[in-house]
Amino acid sequence: MERRSSRREREVVDGVVEYEAAKVIAIDLDIGPRTVVVYRPNTMMTRKAKTLSDLVRMKSIKMIA
C-alpha cells in the first residue's frame, strides 16, 4: 500500500516548485527550516522522484497534487 503525502508535505512541494529556499518555505508555513529539509526527501520518495527536478517536472505536468 502506497503512503499518501501529508498536507504539509504537499505545501512544501508547492514551495519547492516555486524555487523558494527552505528558510522562505518555513516562514510561509510557520515551521522550522529543518522540517522543510526533512519533508523534501520524504516527499521525493513518496512520489518516486529521483531528483528535485523530477519533482518539479511532475508537479508542473500535474502528475501530483
Secondary structure, DSSP 8 states (H G I E B T S, - for coil): ------HHHHHHHHHHHTT--HHHHHHHHTS-HHHHHHHHHHHHHHTT-SSHHHHHHHHHTTS--
